[in-house]
């Protein structure tokens, strides 16, 4: 075991907060979308307010595909444009980091 000194006052805790508070993960508050060819996109998004349609619009800028040609799939189901990410069934933890895969494909390329 390693012995560490625990701060005894608020001032000590604040003074050494870097040691007690991990830095945010680079994917916090982003949705990671994977393609069939294993390419990933990291799109900033708030799960409670960003809709699937808004996510498709942002992916459109990254990929060059029109939003209406982009299809997203997660947890065994298609994601619908008017649902928020959270209400669409994508799982997120308390730091708004997604815990479930989102797959991107072009709808007219899948038969």
FIBADO-566937 format. One record per residue: residue in one letter; residue number from 1; y, z, x of N, C-alpha, C in turn. Coordinates in nm, 3 decimals. Atoms other than C-alpha are relative to their C-alpha. Example, Ala and Ser with C-alpha at 12.3 -4.5 7.8 and 13.67 -1.06 7.14 Angstrom:
<drenbas>
 type seq     n.y     n.z     n.x    ca.y    ca.z    ca.x     c.y     c.z     c.x
    A   1  -0.119   0.000   0.089  -0.450   0.780   1.230   0.120   0.000   0.090
    S   2  -0.119  -0.006  -0.082  -0.106   0.714   1.367   0.109   0.073  -0.077
</drenbas>
This chain:
<drenbas>
 type seq     n.y     n.z     n.x    ca.y    ca.z    ca.x     c.y     c.z     c.x
    X   1  -0.120   0.000   0.083   0.000   0.000   0.000   0.126   0.000   0.087
    X   2  -0.129   0.006  -0.068   0.356  -0.066   0.102   0.095   0.097  -0.069
    X   3  -0.097  -0.095   0.054   0.614   0.205   0.058   0.137  -0.066  -0.003
    X   4  -0.135   0.055   0.012   0.946   0.081  -0.074   0.090   0.106  -0.061
    X   5  -0.093  -0.097   0.057   1.253   0.283  -0.153   0.051  -0.054  -0.133
    X   6  -0.046   0.038   0.133   1.345   0.276  -0.518   0.145   0.045  -0.016
    X   7  -0.141  -0.041   0.017   1.719   0.276  -0.602   0.011   0.118  -0.097
    X   8  -0.015  -0.121   0.081   1.830   0.609  -0.745   0.123  -0.003  -0.090
    X   9  -0.121   0.009   0.081   2.166   0.507  -0.886   0.022  -0.145  -0.042
    X  10  -0.034   0.134   0.046   2.306   0.209  -1.074   0.067  -0.079   0.112
    X  11  -0.068   0.067  -0.111   2.524   0.130  -0.773  -0.101  -0.053   0.101
    X  12   0.103   0.044  -0.094   2.218   0.114  -0.545  -0.080  -0.118  -0.056
    X  13   0.075   0.108   0.063   2.033  -0.105  -0.793   0.082  -0.129   0.000
    X  14  -0.088   0.116   0.003   2.330  -0.340  -0.832   0.021  -0.057   0.140
    X  15  -0.023   0.039  -0.139   2.390  -0.348  -0.458  -0.118  -0.080   0.056
    X  16   0.120   0.066  -0.051   2.032  -0.458  -0.390  -0.072  -0.081  -0.108
    X  17   0.064   0.067   0.114   1.970  -0.660  -0.705  -0.081  -0.121   0.042
    X  18   0.077   0.116  -0.044   1.846  -0.964  -0.511  -0.145   0.037   0.031
    X  19   0.136  -0.042  -0.032   1.544  -0.765  -0.399  -0.081   0.030  -0.126
    X  20   0.069  -0.039   0.122   1.461  -0.662  -0.757  -0.009  -0.110  -0.104
    X  21  -0.005   0.108   0.100   1.545  -0.978  -0.950  -0.042  -0.131   0.065
    X  22   0.041   0.127  -0.059   1.350  -1.290  -0.863   0.096  -0.112  -0.039
    X  23  -0.085   0.114   0.032   1.545  -1.611  -0.848  -0.066  -0.081  -0.110
    X  24   0.058   0.079   0.108   1.500  -1.836  -1.149  -0.087  -0.113   0.056
    X  25   0.086   0.113  -0.037   1.224  -2.093  -1.128   0.075  -0.129  -0.030
    X  26  -0.073   0.125   0.024   1.357  -2.450  -1.099  -0.032  -0.066  -0.134
    X  27   0.035   0.061   0.128   1.176  -2.545  -1.421   0.035   0.087  -0.120
    X  28  -0.045  -0.080   0.113   1.319  -2.260  -1.632   0.101  -0.080  -0.081
    X  29  -0.086   0.069   0.095   1.494  -2.402  -1.939  -0.002  -0.152   0.019
    X  30   0.022   0.144  -0.008   1.355  -2.749  -1.869  -0.134  -0.030  -0.066
    X  31   0.128   0.047   0.051   1.083  -2.945  -2.040  -0.055  -0.098   0.101
    X  32   0.065   0.091  -0.094   0.842  -3.110  -1.801  -0.087  -0.093  -0.083
    X  33   0.072   0.100   0.076   0.711  -3.433  -1.950  -0.078  -0.086   0.099
    X  34   0.087   0.078  -0.089   0.416  -3.608  -1.784  -0.032  -0.134  -0.064
    X  35   0.040   0.131   0.049   0.326  -3.976  -1.815  -0.149  -0.020   0.027
    X  36   0.142   0.031  -0.024  -0.020  -4.134  -1.820  -0.026  -0.032   0.146
    X  37   0.016   0.033  -0.142   0.042  -4.241  -1.460   0.037   0.119   0.090
    X  38  -0.028  -0.125  -0.072   0.112  -3.876  -1.357   0.140   0.009   0.059
    X  39  -0.140  -0.017  -0.039   0.486  -3.922  -1.316   0.059   0.106  -0.092
    X  40  -0.057  -0.106   0.081   0.683  -3.621  -1.433   0.151  -0.009  -0.009
    X  41  -0.144  -0.008   0.021   1.032  -3.583  -1.576   0.033   0.144  -0.038
    X  42  -0.045  -0.135   0.031   1.215  -3.251  -1.588   0.136  -0.011  -0.070
    X  43  -0.118   0.019   0.084   1.468  -3.250  -1.870   0.053   0.136  -0.044
    X  44  -0.057  -0.126   0.048   1.705  -2.956  -1.928   0.001   0.003  -0.153
    X  45   0.008  -0.011   0.145   1.652  -2.832  -2.282  -0.013   0.145  -0.042
    X  46   0.016  -0.131   0.062   1.686  -2.524  -2.498  -0.104  -0.016  -0.111
    X  47   0.107   0.020   0.098   1.361  -2.494  -2.697   0.041   0.027  -0.144
    X  48  -0.038  -0.038   0.136   1.534  -2.338  -2.997   0.097  -0.100  -0.063
    X  49  -0.102   0.088   0.057   1.805  -2.604  -3.038  -0.020  -0.148   0.030
    X  50   0.021   0.141  -0.035   1.695  -2.926  -2.866  -0.111  -0.057  -0.088
    X  51   0.102   0.065   0.084   1.510  -3.164  -3.098  -0.083  -0.096   0.084
    X  52   0.086   0.099  -0.066   1.228  -3.394  -3.002   0.076  -0.132   0.013
    X  53  -0.079   0.122  -0.006   1.462  -3.685  -3.085   0.101   0.003   0.114
    X  54  -0.095  -0.014  -0.112   1.722  -3.553  -2.838  -0.073  -0.012   0.134
    X  55   0.079   0.011  -0.122   1.450  -3.518  -2.575  -0.034  -0.146   0.028
    X  56   0.030   0.142  -0.016   1.350  -3.881  -2.634   0.123  -0.077   0.048
    X  57  -0.123   0.067  -0.045   1.714  -3.989  -2.592   0.023   0.025   0.148
    X  58  -0.017  -0.032  -0.142   1.732  -3.810  -2.256  -0.105  -0.072   0.085
    X  59   0.105   0.073  -0.072   1.399  -3.960  -2.149   0.030  -0.149   0.005
    X  60  -0.039   0.140   0.003   1.532  -4.300  -2.250   0.092  -0.034   0.117
    X  61  -0.091   0.022  -0.113   1.807  -4.266  -1.991  -0.075  -0.001   0.133
    X  62   0.078  -0.009  -0.123   1.550  -4.176  -1.724  -0.096  -0.118   0.018
    X  63   0.108   0.098  -0.009   1.290  -4.439  -1.809   0.042  -0.143  -0.030
    X  64  -0.042   0.135   0.040   1.484  -4.735  -1.952  -0.063  -0.047  -0.130
    X  65   0.060   0.035   0.127   1.269  -4.739  -2.267   0.089   0.049  -0.114
    X  66  -0.076  -0.042   0.117   1.438  -4.723  -2.607  -0.066   0.123  -0.062
    X  67   0.059  -0.122   0.058   1.394  -4.384  -2.779  -0.104  -0.027  -0.108
    X  68   0.097   0.029   0.107   1.212  -4.545  -3.073  -0.134  -0.051   0.053
    X  69   0.127   0.043  -0.060   0.946  -4.676  -2.831  -0.070   0.114   0.074
    X  70   0.058  -0.114  -0.071   0.886  -4.336  -2.673  -0.075   0.088  -0.100
    X  71   0.079  -0.093   0.081   0.610  -4.120  -2.817  -0.033   0.120   0.087
    X  72   0.033  -0.124  -0.071   0.549  -3.758  -2.718  -0.116   0.068  -0.072
    X  73   0.122  -0.060   0.051   0.223  -3.573  -2.762  -0.020   0.135   0.069
    X  74   0.024  -0.131  -0.059   0.146  -3.204  -2.710  -0.090   0.082  -0.090
    X  75   0.086  -0.088   0.078  -0.121  -2.961  -2.817  -0.085  -0.072  -0.103
    X  76   0.085   0.074   0.092  -0.330  -3.230  -2.983   0.071  -0.068  -0.114
    X  77  -0.073   0.064   0.111  -0.054  -3.369  -3.202   0.124  -0.074   0.051
    X  78  -0.123   0.072  -0.029   0.237  -3.611  -3.204   0.119   0.089  -0.034
    X  79  -0.121  -0.079   0.023   0.586  -3.460  -3.188   0.100  -0.085  -0.079
    X  80  -0.090   0.073   0.090   0.832  -3.560  -3.461   0.146   0.025   0.036
    X  81  -0.138   0.001  -0.048   1.196  -3.640  -3.387   0.088   0.112  -0.054
    X  82  -0.095  -0.095   0.060   1.364  -3.398  -3.627  -0.036   0.147   0.022
    X  83   0.040  -0.138  -0.029   1.176  -3.085  -3.512   0.062   0.045   0.132
    X  84  -0.041  -0.054  -0.130   1.314  -2.857  -3.242  -0.125   0.010   0.087
    X  85   0.115  -0.009  -0.090   1.094  -2.827  -2.935  -0.088   0.119  -0.035
    X  86   0.075  -0.122   0.034   0.996  -2.473  -3.033  -0.079  -0.018  -0.130
    X  87   0.066   0.018   0.130   0.914  -2.570  -3.394  -0.100  -0.114   0.000
    X  88   0.094   0.112  -0.005   0.721  -2.878  -3.286  -0.138   0.044   0.048
    X  89   0.130  -0.053  -0.044   0.444  -2.659  -3.146  -0.014   0.013   0.150
    X  90   0.007  -0.018  -0.146   0.525  -2.667  -2.774   0.018   0.149   0.029
    X  91  -0.006  -0.142  -0.033   0.464  -2.321  -2.630   0.098   0.025   0.115
    X  92  -0.094  -0.043  -0.102   0.737  -2.149  -2.426  -0.015   0.149   0.020
    X  93   0.003  -0.144  -0.022   0.740  -1.809  -2.260   0.140   0.057  -0.017
    X  94  -0.128  -0.067   0.025   1.025  -1.557  -2.274   0.114  -0.052   0.086
    X  95  -0.108   0.055  -0.083   1.218  -1.728  -1.992   0.026  -0.147  -0.033
    X  96  -0.018   0.137   0.048   1.212  -2.057  -2.189  -0.069  -0.101   0.090
    X  97   0.080   0.091  -0.081   0.958  -2.206  -1.950  -0.118  -0.045  -0.085
    X  98   0.109   0.050   0.085   0.711  -2.431  -2.126  -0.135   0.035   0.061
    X  99   0.134  -0.039  -0.045   0.349  -2.329  -2.108  -0.105  -0.096  -0.052
    X 100   0.091   0.096   0.060   0.198  -2.635  -2.269   0.042  -0.140   0.041
    X 101  -0.029   0.136  -0.046   0.173  -2.995  -2.149   0.063  -0.086  -0.110
    X 102  -0.056   0.102   0.088   0.388  -3.265  -2.306  -0.026  -0.134   0.068
    X 103   0.036   0.130  -0.054   0.262  -3.619  -2.257   0.091  -0.108  -0.058
    X 104  -0.090   0.110   0.035   0.493  -3.923  -2.263  -0.080  -0.130   0.003
    X 105   0.056   0.134  -0.007   0.372  -4.269  -2.355   0.087  -0.092  -0.083
    X 106  -0.074   0.101   0.075   0.516  -4.592  -2.489  -0.088  -0.039  -0.118
    X 107   0.083   0.009   0.120   0.399  -4.621  -2.847  -0.066  -0.137  -0.016
    X 108   0.061   0.133   0.021   0.338  -4.999  -2.848  -0.100  -0.037   0.111
    X 109   0.097   0.027  -0.106   0.127  -4.979  -2.527  -0.133   0.069  -0.024
    X 110   0.122  -0.072   0.033  -0.135  -4.752  -2.683  -0.058  -0.059  -0.128
    X 111   0.060   0.056   0.122  -0.379  -4.905  -2.930  -0.114   0.087  -0.047
</drenbas>
